[in-house]
């Protein structure tokens, strides 16, 4: 086991750090940047015309726009840190009776949910799996159909709409695409019949691309703001695009599980893991802060079905809110060499997120009216995933693991389907 841990830790030093002129997370702001000004929502046409209106939409001056960009960045950056890890003590589990190993489970184990049994003294689980995620929705809204309305700065006198040019709005349509490919290397060692320790080292490839179209909605016959052109011939539409990718180490997890009760039909354990902020948040490879997970794990053996329940708490660092964790699932042997694993994984947000949707735009003059800032809803980012997986034991070789994950509730940034494929060695 010490050699395994040293090998996993050495991986941290072997992943190259690639210098980039622009981090992947910064590319979100590119979709709000038009022309050559170099700043989000800076209007080249109005600046070149020297009419004094070229900087009235920039995020530094308008809290709603800055909040919106911050929300998008937070949602995208947290995606890599939210990918579930495979179960720490999967495969066949044993205990020693009179010096001989005796199986403590009938199935080949779960895919994501933890069970109360541990590996057994001196036993080792080595695994490698690949997870592919193509994100499709943000709070239930398709990523190809994001809409934003951006308000003018409220200059003196107070009250949006005075002077009348403050009624002009930038309406944006945005299409985003984000994909993750995560290779995770897992090692678990049975310190005793009751205690397992392990490590999970993910390597993450993230790609991001997007397009946006912005239109200035004039208020009156002669718009005061324009992207290009002149006051006599203004250009009121502009487009932007961005793309990029990054590859590197994700957030490494150190795991521990201790069994407190083990009978022929019932197993109860406490499990925890610490995820270290080893992934580069700016390149969307990790959450950017450490997190701690603790769970109570109960599993049963009821004939041909082995249900399990996990209940725990996720303590996040940084700006991300904490969450209550629940997992309900079961494993069932289909044949001596194959088993089925089903889980429902959920995270229930605790408290409010620091990154929220900006409030609707309120115009005071020339008449009172309200305009939604975005088609994204304001709500908590609870996440519920359903998983269906299979484990196949090859003759004298590794265990093959395959599963699919489907969101059952619209959370923050979700795929329509994620898949995982892996190999495990249990000896």
C-alpha atoms as one frame of an Amber mdcrd trajectory, in Angstrom:
protein
   0.000   0.000   0.000   2.766   2.579   0.705   4.028   2.009  -2.845   0.539
   2.596  -4.220   0.181   5.854  -2.307   3.612   7.028  -3.414   2.746   6.240
  -7.033  -0.520   8.184  -6.795   1.156  11.159  -5.146   3.912  11.120  -7.745
   1.234  11.694 -10.353   0.775  15.166  -8.889   4.287  16.067 -10.016   4.035
  14.479 -13.441   1.082  16.495 -14.694   2.535  19.433 -16.611   1.493  22.989
 -15.841   0.849  24.722 -19.145   1.170  28.471 -19.250  -1.730  30.137 -21.055
  -2.246  33.735 -22.034  -5.886  33.412 -20.953  -7.429  31.015 -18.453 -10.432
  28.996 -19.554 -12.695  30.582 -16.951 -11.923  34.062 -18.332 -13.392  33.071
 -21.673 -16.917  33.548 -20.333 -16.284  37.310 -20.347 -15.281  37.036 -24.036
 -18.947  36.440 -24.875 -19.763  39.887 -23.453 -16.891  41.584 -25.314 -17.508
  43.059 -28.764 -15.153  44.935 -31.056 -11.627  46.030 -30.205 -12.186  47.892
 -26.950 -11.023  44.853 -24.938 -13.527  45.210 -22.088 -16.899  43.563 -21.555
 -19.769  45.635 -23.021 -17.545  48.479 -24.075 -19.112  49.999 -27.227 -16.486
  50.730 -29.885 -18.844  52.763 -32.050 -19.919  55.144 -29.306 -16.321  55.570
 -28.120 -15.076  56.316 -31.630 -17.917  58.803 -32.082 -16.789  60.510 -28.855
 -20.389  60.887 -27.694 -19.570  59.880 -24.104 -21.811  56.793 -24.090 -19.314
  54.030 -24.888 -18.793  52.854 -21.303 -22.302  53.056 -19.878 -22.897  49.271
 -19.998 -19.578  47.978 -18.648 -19.826  45.591 -15.646 -17.566  47.752 -13.475
 -20.313  50.369 -13.471 -23.368  48.095 -13.325 -23.723  45.585 -10.486 -26.365
  43.505 -12.305 -24.101  42.750 -15.252 -21.150  41.952 -12.973 -23.404  39.643
 -10.928 -24.542  37.859 -14.075 -20.993  37.212 -15.318 -20.018  36.092 -11.800
 -22.939  33.653 -11.683 -22.005  32.090 -15.042 -18.368  31.770 -13.976 -19.325
  30.149 -10.656 -21.703  27.676 -12.294 -19.161  26.591 -14.878 -16.208  26.468
 -12.471 -18.052  24.280  -9.953 -18.962  21.657 -12.581 -15.618  19.836 -12.535
 -15.648  19.523  -8.744 -19.178  18.057  -8.735 -18.391  14.871 -10.684 -19.101
  11.887  -8.381 -16.282   9.467  -7.529 -16.672   5.718  -7.747 -17.351   3.779
  -4.539 -14.271   3.382  -2.344 -14.850  -0.290  -1.424 -16.387  -1.798  -4.524
 -15.831  -5.351  -5.688 -15.826  -8.406  -3.479 -15.468  -7.761   0.276 -14.138
 -10.165   2.905 -13.528 -10.684   6.588 -11.199 -13.211   8.190 -12.697 -16.065
  10.222 -10.217 -18.430  11.893  -7.549 -17.155   9.510  -9.595 -17.753   6.346
 -11.221 -15.061   4.149 -15.029 -15.173   4.109 -17.112 -13.088   1.707 -19.291
 -10.428   3.345 -21.336  -9.563   0.217 -23.004 -11.492  -2.567 -22.789  -8.919
  -5.357 -19.797  -7.339  -7.076 -20.529  -3.991  -5.433 -22.055  -0.642  -6.282
 -20.738   1.937  -8.752 -21.159   5.218  -6.844 -23.031   4.527  -3.605 -21.051
   3.387  -0.585 -21.894   0.184   1.298 -21.173  -0.696   4.903 -18.737  -3.542
   4.180 -15.016  -2.873   3.923 -12.489  -4.649   1.698 -10.946  -6.823   4.391
  -7.517  -6.811   6.050  -4.645  -6.583   3.587  -6.860  -6.490   0.501  -6.353
  -3.926  -2.265  -8.669  -2.327  -4.809  -7.058  -0.634  -7.809  -9.206   1.039
 -10.436  -9.244   3.393 -13.363 -12.372   4.833 -14.904 -13.314   7.348 -17.545
 -16.329   9.671 -17.207 -17.657  11.682 -20.136 -19.973  14.644 -19.470 -21.578
  16.907 -22.069 -23.408  19.643 -20.173 -26.779  20.579 -21.642 -28.778  22.766
 -19.234 -28.243  25.489 -16.632 -30.997  25.538 -14.013 -33.178  23.711 -16.508
 -32.596  26.164 -19.388 -30.870  24.679 -22.476 -27.337  26.040 -22.829 -28.091
  26.905 -26.445 -30.993  29.177 -25.453 -29.623  31.506 -22.764 -31.061  35.026
 -22.822 -29.858  38.157 -21.009 -30.999  41.783 -20.862 -28.329  44.240 -19.755
 -29.256  47.636 -18.340 -27.667  51.034 -18.768 -25.779  52.623 -15.902 -28.061
  54.740 -13.710 -26.424  58.178 -13.867 -27.709  61.301 -12.126 -30.499  62.070
 -11.574 -31.370  58.827  -9.775 -33.964  56.527 -11.285 -33.355  54.438 -14.401
 -34.855  56.206 -17.399 -33.729  59.767 -16.704 -32.146  60.898 -18.969 -34.189
  59.076 -21.597 -31.153  57.277 -23.119 -31.060  55.096 -19.982 -34.048  53.235
 -21.439 -31.804  51.609 -24.030 -31.024  47.948 -23.332 -28.577  45.371 -24.686
 -30.418  42.089 -25.366 -28.147  39.031 -25.685 -28.724  35.513 -26.963 -25.997
  33.084 -25.889 -25.117  29.508 -26.739 -22.642  27.622 -24.530 -21.062  24.192
 -24.829 -18.955  22.609 -22.086 -17.573  19.078 -21.991 -15.594  17.156 -19.388
 -13.575  13.982 -19.806 -12.328  12.773 -16.413  -9.900   9.878 -15.932  -9.809
   8.822 -12.284  -7.249   6.462 -10.741  -8.408   4.896  -7.475  -6.540   2.880
  -4.841  -8.080   1.504  -1.624  -6.339  -0.607   1.014  -7.845  -2.605   3.875
  -5.895  -1.622   6.987  -7.979  -4.135   8.935 -11.268  -5.980   8.592 -12.943
  -2.762   9.750 -10.956   0.116   8.199 -10.228   1.097   4.584  -8.062   4.004
   3.400  -7.820   5.207  -0.173  -6.949   7.887  -2.666  -8.573   9.020  -5.926
  -6.549  11.020  -8.456  -8.547  12.554 -11.335  -7.075  13.891 -14.569  -9.505
  16.324 -16.193  -9.900  17.569 -19.760 -12.296  20.514 -20.055 -13.428  22.171
 -23.270 -15.560  25.286 -23.505 -16.976  27.113 -26.473 -19.691  29.660 -26.932
 -21.333  32.197 -29.208 -23.351  35.293 -28.436 -25.383  37.819 -30.374 -26.089
  41.205 -28.820 -28.644  43.760 -30.000 -29.040  47.301 -28.722 -32.745  48.046
 -28.316 -33.076  51.788 -28.957 -35.603  53.971 -27.176 -36.535  56.580 -29.677
 -35.654  57.356 -33.276 -31.943  58.091 -32.742 -30.073  55.575 -30.538 -27.398
  57.030 -28.288 -25.460  53.725 -28.111 -24.130  51.614 -30.956 -21.513  48.907
 -31.466 -20.192  50.163 -34.803 -20.808  52.890 -37.314 -21.761  56.491 -36.712
 -24.692  58.315 -35.099 -26.157  58.716 -38.607 -25.644  55.038 -39.522 -25.340
  53.067 -36.249 -24.589  49.353 -36.020 -26.888  47.934 -33.364 -25.946  44.238
 -33.608 -22.679  42.541 -32.664 -21.471  38.976 -32.292 -18.799  37.297 -30.215
 -17.363  33.795 -29.938 -14.860  31.969 -27.785 -13.388  28.514 -27.452 -10.645
  26.810 -25.493  -9.639  23.708 -23.599  -7.432  22.711 -20.683  -6.045  19.443
 -19.346  -4.534  18.752 -15.966  -4.855  17.360 -12.493  -8.291  17.585 -10.868
  -9.162  17.655  -7.179  -7.468  14.716  -5.421  -9.562  12.901  -2.793  -8.254
  11.166   0.343 -10.802   8.648   1.660 -11.417   6.742   4.889 -14.139   4.275
   5.873 -14.613   2.495   9.180 -17.080  -0.334   9.735 -18.920  -0.228  13.091
 -21.326  -3.150  12.630 -21.037  -6.251  10.472 -23.388  -9.238  10.556 -24.537
 -11.697   7.911 -27.300  -9.272   6.863 -26.423  -5.793   8.152 -23.383  -3.550
   7.780 -22.992  -0.033   9.138 -20.027   2.270   8.597 -18.877   5.877   8.745
 -17.105   7.215   5.658 -15.444  10.470   4.776 -13.266  12.057   2.162 -11.282
  15.247   1.840 -11.022  16.720  -1.651  -7.946  18.847  -2.025  -7.921  21.957
  -4.264  -5.271  20.507  -6.585  -7.267  21.247  -9.750  -6.775  24.666 -11.329
 -10.056  26.539 -10.801  -9.156  29.175 -13.399  -8.886  26.470 -16.071 -12.094
  24.739 -14.871 -10.213  21.651 -13.660 -11.344  21.779 -10.027 -13.581  23.495
  -7.496 -10.852  25.890  -6.338 -11.236  25.127  -2.628 -11.034  22.146  -0.286
 -14.166  20.245   0.719 -14.996  17.595   3.316 -17.627  14.874   3.007 -18.820
  12.731   5.899 -21.436  10.015   5.562 -23.217   7.352   7.583 -23.540   4.201
   5.482 -26.063   1.409   6.051 -26.303  -1.634   3.793 -28.391  -4.798   3.981
 -28.384  -8.235   2.393 -31.942  -9.278   1.589 -31.719 -12.426  -0.463 -30.723
 -11.453  -3.989 -30.883  -7.706  -3.336 -28.400  -5.603  -1.329 -29.835  -2.117
  -0.656 -27.764   0.708   0.810 -28.463   4.145   2.256 -25.902   6.962   2.568
 -26.655  10.119   4.546 -24.061  12.824   5.011 -22.936  16.420   4.819 -20.728
  18.252   2.345 -18.688  21.101   3.839 -17.356  23.294   1.053 -14.701  25.952
   1.247 -14.630  29.132  -0.785 -17.861  30.688  -2.040 -19.770  27.476  -2.755
 -22.641  26.605  -0.363 -22.685  23.443   1.760 -25.034  20.566   0.982 -26.803
  17.630   2.605 -25.914  14.387   0.814 -28.223  11.420   0.330 -27.770   8.253
  -1.707 -30.320   5.470  -2.076 -29.536   2.391  -4.116 -29.084  -1.315  -4.364
 -26.920  -3.983  -5.960 -28.176  -7.320  -7.230 -26.230 -10.263  -8.677 -27.418
 -11.213 -12.154 -24.987 -14.123 -12.487 -21.836 -15.272 -10.659 -19.864 -12.971
 -12.940 -22.294 -10.033 -13.347 -24.255  -7.680 -11.110 -26.585  -4.705 -11.438
 -26.116  -1.437  -9.486 -28.733   1.323  -9.199 -28.332   4.598  -7.278 -30.056
   7.932  -6.790 -27.444  10.529  -5.738 -28.537  13.905  -4.415 -27.117  17.145
  -3.036 -29.492  19.518  -1.226 -28.098  23.030  -0.979 -27.837  24.498   2.515
 -28.292  28.258   2.771 -28.008  30.739  -0.065 -25.371  30.896  -2.770 -23.298
  34.102  -2.935 -23.815  34.093  -6.708 -27.448  34.806  -7.578 -29.388  35.925
 -10.603 -29.595  39.745 -10.813 -32.963  41.287 -10.060 -35.271  42.389 -12.901
 -34.497  45.757 -14.442 -36.792  48.440 -13.042 -37.423  51.515 -15.208 -38.818
  54.578 -13.436 -39.263  56.913 -16.425 -40.883  57.846 -18.740 -43.224  55.222
 -17.258 -42.701  52.430 -14.741 -42.019  49.002 -16.200 -40.009  45.869 -15.467
 -37.776  43.789 -17.748 -36.428  40.359 -16.759 -32.622  40.283 -16.643 -32.438
  36.677 -17.877 -34.497  33.571 -18.624 -32.593  31.697 -15.896 -34.758  31.109
 -12.801 -33.775  32.197  -9.297 -33.732  29.093  -7.086 -31.473  26.812  -5.079
 -29.147  24.474  -6.926 -30.270  21.099  -5.622 -28.927  18.163  -7.661 -30.441
  14.699  -8.114 -28.793  12.102 -10.374 -30.034   8.643 -11.256 -27.463   5.992
 -12.166 -27.739   2.556 -13.731 -24.587   0.465 -13.796 -23.248  -3.021 -14.397
 -20.215  -4.902 -13.114 -18.743  -7.810 -15.058 -16.053 -10.079 -13.600 -13.745
 -11.363 -16.326 -12.226 -14.850 -15.863  -9.082 -14.362 -13.809  -8.903 -10.706
 -14.827 -10.217  -7.242 -13.939 -13.759  -6.186 -13.191 -15.380  -4.180 -16.014
 -17.627  -1.350 -14.805 -20.083   0.568 -17.008 -22.819   3.001 -16.030 -24.910
   5.947 -17.132 -25.948   9.006 -15.116 -29.118  11.000 -15.819 -30.249  14.158
 -13.953 -33.626  13.652 -12.279 -33.899  17.277 -11.171 -32.693  20.417 -12.929
 -29.739  21.633 -10.879 -27.064  24.181 -11.666 -25.123  22.855 -14.670 -26.341
  19.427 -15.768 -25.833  16.976 -18.663 -28.626  15.101 -20.365 -26.567  11.943
 -19.972 -23.120  11.180 -18.565 -21.355   7.859 -18.952 -18.595   6.021 -17.164
 -16.436   3.046 -18.127 -13.714   1.510 -16.000 -11.573  -1.399 -14.877 -10.973
  -2.582 -11.319  -8.542  -5.083  -9.795  -9.418  -6.541  -6.420  -6.834  -8.758
  -4.732
